[in-house]
Amino acid sequence: MNATGEDCRVTAAELARRKGGTPIVCLTAYTAPVAKILDGHAELLLVGDSLGMVIYGFDSTRGVTLDMMIAHGDAVVRATRRACVVVDLPFGSYEASPAQACETAARVVAETGCAAVKIEGGAALAETVRVLAAEGVAVMGHVGLRPQAVPEGGRFRVHGRDAAEAEQVRADARAIAEAGAFSVVLENVVEPLARTITAEIPAPTIGIGASPACDGQILVTDDMAGMFTAFTPRFVKRYADLAGELDRAAHAYAEDVRARRFPAPEHCTPAPKEADGAG
């Protein structure tokens, strides 16, 4: 809190200074009610383009539009007071040139009030990161498995198993960090590689399927809370069974409706009492 007792948002610059310190807690958030709950626990909330798969049922993140990201980003920012909110730039909105990335990022920041944007890519996007940083836009990088690079129906695989690929991931992380990214997500890379990169680059690393040595960790909230009942990635730890709880609640509700137990009298508004006659 500040001197007036108001909540202060965590900034990207503050998170950058957490390198090597207490691990940074990160989660995804796509809606206002969930963001409000998570705000008290996570220093960073990512409005990820994973919302395409989690919220909209897409097969990949490639169908997510800029308007979608802005709408959900705006909701998350308005619902929170503390967390640093980062919004993904969606596929096709930044890769063409640094100028395109600046135009997209400017719109996202202006229309959501977010603290930073996230882009996927390595050395090829270093100049884009450099230009965005020079324009005052905080950038989170993302290397290793890059979901936007996986076509629909493609396989999400672990990166860095062979020496050549491991060196490429290391080079990508170094390039993005040296270009000015305030943090770098390492997704689905082998543990020793994530540990090495974390020790090598100046920016905090945020792991997802990476290493406990990373400077922070992120999971998709719906995975962490057990909202999916099908495939669970190896790197996910479920901390709840919300899907099971919702299923049980819906079953109980359906049974009550069919048996006319709901609504009960206490759930209904009675007719108003007649006014007493004038005395």
Buried (B, 14 or more C-beta within 10 A) or exposed (E): EEEEEEEEBBBBEBBBEBBEEEBBBBBBBBBBEBBBBBBEEBBBBBBBBBBBBBBEEBEBBBBBBBEBBBBBBBBBBBBBEBBBBBBBBBBBBBBEEBEBBBEBBBBBBEBBBBBBBBBBBBBEBBBBBBBBBEEEBBBBBBBBBBBBEBEEEEEEEBBBEEEEBBEBBBEBBBBBBBBBBBBBBBBBBBBEBBBBBBEEBEBBBBBBBBBEBBBBBBBBBBBBBBBBEEEEEEBBEBEEBBBEEEEEEEEEEEEEEEEEEEEEEEEEEEEEEEEEEEE
